[in-house]
Amino acid sequence: MGTYVASEDRYETTEYRRSGDSGLHLPRLSLGLWQNFGADRDQENQRRILRRAFDLGVFHFDLANNYGPPPGAAEENLGRALAEDFAPYRDELVITTKAGWVMGPGPHQRGGSRKYLLSSLDRSLARMGLDHVDVFYSHRPDPDTPLEETMGALHHAVVSGRALYAGISSYGPAATREAARIMRELGTPLTVHQPSYSMLNRWVEGGLLEAAADEGMGVVAFSPLAQGVLTPRYLGGEVPPDSRAGVGRPSWRDNMLSEEVLGRARALDAIASERGQTLAQMAISWVLRDQGPRTVTTALIGASSVEQLEQNLAALDSPGFSDEELRRIDEWAVDSDVNIWSGATASRP
């Protein structure tokens, strides 16, 4: 690939929002590197996706230490892209990473201990070739580590200059409020919460969106397409061999394609068609819908191709929802046991 020069008009149509009470701004759609950026995927295609995303105003790239396969590969691949394509634009980019899930063997390659979080952050920075990330997250609550220790590690990551902001992911409402209290007392307010949220996974509406708003935190919603269930891929009842279900990734459960879940997805697809959208586009638009102070700041989308990226970004051009559309959607947009992170969320009150 030739030398990359970013589009000069990349910000002309970009809509972005402040993350809570902070000065950090995020685009309404951000690019998540959870899937499709490991060592098992073509690296030139990864670079094309990253380039096109930035050209279209997506300046937030989200990772975690264990994204791959193998764990760490997504950070390594982004590091190469940063060096080869994005070095002149580093100050424009928001690069975020996390630690908390299993990264390797032994007790200090998982959880929320100070040892794991800070050593993991150092390794993440080395893989990406960076001296700091913009946001460092505790990827999940850890019942075996005092919350004060986990939050103290996030605070140290910021005051040591390895991260500019701190965040948490998959914490329930009560733990979110307690974590925010601890961080305020330390002098490093939590800037963002990253929970799963989709039309088939609405747990955040049970108090978390209110907690984040009350504590001055932005919300980065991940998996708005419910692991691909809210796309046309499975509506016919068949499982494409290259899909998450077909490959059998650890992030998949067979019950996600039950007849009950597929029936809901098909009904929602019919509503999307009436709106002139694909099911995926409507699912993204719905997560970003106006909920007053509880409105999501940005949604993370993945992409296996430039074409898929562009189709998902087109969700931002859709009209808002009428009250009648929201009522009809609510008939089918119900929790469907697709939240594979619910165990972590429930590990603290």
C-alpha positions in Angstrom: 0.0 0.0 0.0 1.2 3.5 -0.8 1.9 6.3 1.6 -1.3 7.3 3.5 -2.5 10.9 3.5 -5.7 11.4 5.5 -8.7 13.0 3.8 -8.8 16.7 4.4 -12.5 16.7 4.9 -12.6 14.0 7.5 -14.2 16.3 10.2 -16.7 18.1 7.9 -19.5 15.7 8.6 -18.2 14.1 11.8 -20.6 14.2 14.7 -19.0 13.8 18.1 -20.0 14.1 21.7 -18.3 14.9 25.0 -17.7 11.9 27.2 -19.6 12.8 30.3 -18.3 15.8 32.1 -14.8 15.6 30.6 -13.3 17.4 27.7 -12.8 14.2 25.8 -14.8 14.0 22.6 -15.7 10.8 20.9 -17.3 10.2 17.4 -20.8 8.9 17.5 -19.5 5.6 16.0 -16.1 4.2 17.0 -14.1 1.3 15.6 -13.6 -1.7 17.9 -10.8 -4.1 17.2 -12.2 -7.0 19.2 -12.8 -9.1 16.1 -11.2 -9.1 12.7 -7.8 -7.6 13.8 -6.0 -10.7 15.0 -3.1 -12.6 13.4 -5.7 -14.8 11.6 -6.8 -11.9 9.4 -5.2 -10.2 6.4 -3.2 -7.2 7.7 -3.5 -5.2 4.5 -7.3 -5.4 4.8 -7.0 -4.3 8.4 -5.0 -1.2 7.2 -7.6 -0.5 4.6 -10.4 -0.6 7.2 -8.4 1.7 9.6 -7.6 4.2 6.9 -11.1 4.4 5.6 -12.5 4.7 9.1 -10.3 7.7 9.8 -11.1 9.3 6.5 -14.7 9.1 7.4 -14.2 10.8 10.8 -13.8 7.8 13.0 -10.9 8.8 15.2 -11.5 6.4 18.1 -9.9 3.0 18.0 -10.8 0.7 20.9 -8.8 -2.4 22.0 -8.0 -4.6 24.9 -4.9 -6.6 25.9 -6.5 -9.9 25.0 -7.9 -9.0 21.6 -6.6 -11.4 18.9 -6.1 -14.2 18.3 -3.6 -14.7 19.8 -4.0 -12.4 22.8 -2.1 -9.1 22.1 -2.2 -9.5 18.3 -4.8 -6.7 17.7 -2.6 -4.3 19.6 0.5 -5.4 17.6 -1.3 -5.0 14.4 -2.6 -1.5 15.3 0.9 -0.6 16.4 2.2 -1.4 12.9 -0.6 0.7 11.4 0.1 3.6 13.7 3.8 3.5 12.7 3.2 3.1 9.0 0.1 5.2 8.5 -1.0 7.3 11.5 2.1 8.7 13.1 1.4 12.2 11.8 -2.2 12.0 13.2 -1.5 10.6 16.7 -2.8 13.7 18.4 -6.1 13.4 16.6 -6.6 9.8 17.5 -8.3 8.4 20.6 -6.6 5.0 21.4 -8.1 3.0 24.2 -7.2 -0.3 25.8 -8.2 -2.5 28.8 -7.0 -5.2 31.1 -9.1 -7.6 33.3 -9.9 -10.7 31.4 -7.5 -13.6 31.0 -4.3 -12.8 29.2 -2.2 -15.8 30.2 -1.5 -18.4 32.9 -1.2 -17.8 36.6 -3.1 -15.5 39.0 -1.5 -12.3 37.8 -2.6 -12.6 34.2 -6.3 -11.8 35.0 -8.5 -9.9 37.3 -8.2 -6.4 38.8 -5.0 -6.4 40.8 -2.6 -3.5 40.7 0.2 -5.9 39.5 -1.9 -7.2 36.6 -3.4 -3.9 35.4 -0.2 -1.9 35.4 2.1 -4.6 34.0 -0.5 -5.2 31.3 -0.7 -1.6 30.4 3.1 -1.5 30.0 3.0 -4.4 27.6 0.1 -2.9 25.7 2.0 0.3 25.2 5.0 -1.7 23.9 2.9 -3.6 21.5 1.4 -0.5 20.1 4.6 1.6 20.1 3.0 4.3 22.3 4.1 6.2 25.4 0.4 6.6 26.5 -3.1 5.6 25.7 -6.0 8.0 25.8 -8.2 5.8 28.0 -7.2 2.8 30.1 -10.0 0.6 31.4 -10.6 -1.9 34.1 -12.1 -4.5 31.7 -14.4 -6.1 34.3 -15.1 -6.1 38.0 -13.0 -8.5 40.1 -14.6 -9.9 43.3 -11.2 -11.2 44.4 -9.5 -7.8 44.5 -10.6 -4.8 46.6 -12.2 -2.1 44.4 -9.9 0.4 46.0 -6.9 -1.5 44.7 -8.3 -1.7 41.1 -9.2 2.0 41.1 -5.9 2.9 42.6 -4.2 1.2 39.7 -6.2 3.2 37.2 -5.4 6.4 39.1 -1.7 5.5 39.0 -1.9 4.8 35.2 -3.1 8.4 34.7 -0.8 10.2 37.2 2.2 8.3 35.8 1.4 9.5 32.3 0.6 6.1 30.8 -3.0 7.0 30.2 -4.8 10.4 29.9 -8.2 9.2 31.2 -9.6 6.2 33.2 -12.6 4.0 32.5 -14.4 0.9 33.6 -16.2 -1.8 31.6 -19.1 -4.2 32.5 -19.5 -2.8 36.0 -23.1 -2.9 37.4 -24.8 0.3 38.7 -23.8 0.0 42.3 -20.2 -0.9 41.6 -20.1 1.9 39.1 -21.2 4.5 41.6 -18.7 3.2 44.2 -15.8 3.1 41.7 -16.7 6.7 40.7 -16.6 7.8 44.4 -13.2 6.2 45.0 -11.8 7.8 41.8 -13.1 11.3 42.7 -11.5 11.1 46.1 -8.2 10.1 44.4 -8.5 13.0 42.1 -8.9 11.1 38.8 -12.6 11.0 37.9 -13.8 8.2 35.8 -14.4 9.4 32.3 -16.2 6.6 30.6 -18.1 3.3 31.1 -18.1 0.6 28.4 -21.0 -1.8 28.7 -22.6 -4.2 26.2 -25.9 -2.9 24.9 -28.2 -3.9 22.1 -31.9 -4.4 21.3 -31.5 -7.9 22.5 -29.4 -7.0 25.6 -30.9 -4.1 27.5 -29.4 -4.6 31.0 -27.9 -1.1 31.1 -31.4 0.3 31.2 -31.8 -1.1 34.7 -29.9 1.6 36.4 -26.5 1.7 34.7 -27.3 4.5 32.2 -28.6 6.6 35.1 -25.5 5.8 37.2 -23.1 6.8 34.5 -25.0 10.1 33.9 -25.1 10.9 37.6 -21.4 10.3 37.9 -20.5 12.4 34.9 -19.3 9.5 32.8 -19.8 8.9 29.1 -21.1 5.6 27.8 -19.3 3.6 25.0 -21.8 0.8 24.0 -20.2 -2.3 22.6 -21.8 -5.2 20.7 -24.7 -3.1 19.4 -25.4 -5.9 16.8 -25.6 -8.6 19.5 -22.6 -10.6 18.2 -24.0 -10.4 14.6 -27.5 -11.6 15.5 -28.9 -8.2 14.5 -27.6 -8.5 11.0 -29.0 -10.3 7.9 -26.4 -13.1 8.3 -28.6 -15.5 10.2 -32.2 -14.5 9.4 -32.6 -17.3 6.9 -31.8 -19.9 9.6 -28.5 -20.9 8.0 -25.0 -20.4 9.6 -22.4 -19.1 7.2 -19.1 -21.0 7.8 -17.1 -17.8 8.1 -19.4 -16.3 10.7 -18.8 -16.1 14.5 -21.4 -18.9 14.9 -19.8 -21.0 12.2 -16.2 -20.5 13.4 -17.3 -21.2 17.0 -15.5 -18.3 18.6 -15.4 -18.3 22.4 -17.7 -15.2 22.4 -20.5 -17.2 20.9 -23.3 -19.2 22.5 -25.5 -21.6 20.4 -28.7 -20.3 22.1 -28.1 -17.0 20.3 -29.7 -18.5 17.3 -32.8 -20.1 18.9 -36.0 -19.8 17.0 -37.3 -17.4 19.6 -34.3 -15.1 19.1 -34.4 -15.4 15.3 -38.1 -14.6 15.3 -37.4 -11.3 17.2 -34.6 -10.5 14.8 -36.9 -11.1 11.7 -39.6 -8.9 13.2 -37.1 -6.1 13.8 -35.7 -6.6 10.3 -39.2 -5.9 8.9 -39.4 -2.6 10.8 -35.9 -1.7 9.6 -37.0 -2.3 6.0 -39.9 0.1 6.5 -37.5 2.7 7.7 -35.3 2.2 4.6 -32.5 0.7 6.7 -30.8 -2.6 7.1 -31.3 -4.4 10.4 -27.8 -3.6 11.4 -28.2 0.1 10.7 -31.4 0.3 12.7 -29.8 -1.6 15.6 -27.0 0.9 15.7 -29.4 3.9 15.3 -31.5 2.5 18.2 -28.5 2.2 20.6 -27.6 5.9 19.8 -31.2 7.1 20.1 -32.0 10.2 22.2 -32.5 9.2 25.8 -31.9 12.5 27.3 -29.1 12.5 30.0 -28.9 8.7 29.5 -28.0 8.9 25.8 -25.1 6.8 24.7 -22.0 8.8 23.8 -20.7 6.4 21.1 -21.2 2.9 19.9 -18.4 0.5 18.9 -18.7 -1.2 15.6 -16.5 -3.8 14.1 -15.8 -4.4 10.5 -14.4 -7.2 8.4 -14.2 -5.1 5.2 -14.3 -1.5 4.1 -17.8 -2.1 2.6 -19.1 -3.4 5.9 -17.6 -0.4 7.7 -19.3 2.0 5.3 -22.7 0.3 5.6 -22.6 0.5 9.4 -21.5 4.1 9.4 -24.5 4.9 7.2 -26.6 4.3 10.3 -25.7 7.9 11.3 -27.6 9.2 8.3 -30.9 7.6 9.4 -33.9 9.6 10.6 -34.8 9.6 14.3 -37.4 7.2 15.7 -41.1 8.1 16.0 -42.9 7.2 19.2 -44.8 4.6 17.3 -41.6 3.0 15.8 -40.1 2.8 19.3 -43.3 1.2 20.6 -43.2 -1.4 17.8 -39.5 -2.1 18.3 -40.1 -2.6 22.1 -42.4 -5.5 21.3 -39.5 -7.4 19.9 -36.4 -5.7 21.4 -36.3 -7.7 24.7 -33.5 -9.3 26.6 -32.7 -12.6 24.9 -29.9 -14.2 27.0 -27.2 -13.0 24.6 -25.2 -11.1 27.3 -22.2 -13.4 27.7 -20.7 -10.8 30.1 -23.5 -11.0 32.6 -21.5 -13.1 35.0 -18.8 -10.5 35.3 -21.3 -7.8 35.8 -23.0 -9.6 38.6 -19.7 -10.4 40.4 -20.2 -7.2 42.5 -23.4 -5.7 43.8 
